[in-house]
């Protein structure tokens, strides 16, 4: 019964612990900033052009800044206009249009793109033609309407025609067409909404990169199949670029060979280090075995000692047994038998005619026995 009760207590405590952990996780998740949900609804068509839309017949009543910031009027969005060249459309352009789109809670963004004639006249040559620039702007997600062949300076008639409430542009004075700032009258009318430029990216910067690395891009396009005529490259320069490309290929091959050789040398060094370590281990083992066998206290010395003892035991004869215990007491102990080659002070060997005689010394007791 006690074990049953203890098991129930354990189960209930585990349940309470799990509930506490789950409640803690829920509170922690609620404190964490939620992830942005996936947006599957998006624009499926490019922004329409203004000259393709049906004109509205309602009168144009401009919205002031306070009303626009409150999100009113509810019957229509605030119409914001942004113009530019938009050559080589990049992220800086997109960020400026995003800021214009987010100026007010309910915004209809109109983008005016100048034509090639106006741009070449007032600013300079473009990389993309006007049709390419129109198309690029129409595919920007923030744009609701595109005005083709937009004017260089905005007139009141143009504002009324397109029912524009505010003009969005960066606040830097834009001097052009004999004016210090083409947006001066827009600012004075209270219709100007400033945006921020994106530093580090502009069409001029991109063109500067291309001009700086002109040779690299020419060689790349020649490799991709463009002709020298399409790239406006002379015959001599074309051959020069081809030669440079071959030289670079040889350099790359040499570099690859050097890298591979370095890798091979590193592998050889690693293997040699492993071999040296193994050789050292084996040599230590060999030296240890050698010392165990032939060292001063090695197995060979013990073997020789044992063999010498056995030889001495085999060569040395046993002592003759005594005749009686009485004489054993009277006799003095006989000297130990020594072979001539083990005793340096022993006398020289006897002549051959005494070979029958005993070769060991006879004690005085034995002489007395013989006389008796």
Helices and strands as residue ranges (DSSP letters): H 2-31, E 48-49, G 50-52, H 65-70, E 78-84, H 91-101, E 107-113, H 116-122, H 130-138, E 145-148, H 156-161, E 166-170, H 184-188, E 192-195, H 203-212, H 214-223, H 235-294, H 299-315, H 325-330, G 340-342, G 352-354, H 364-371
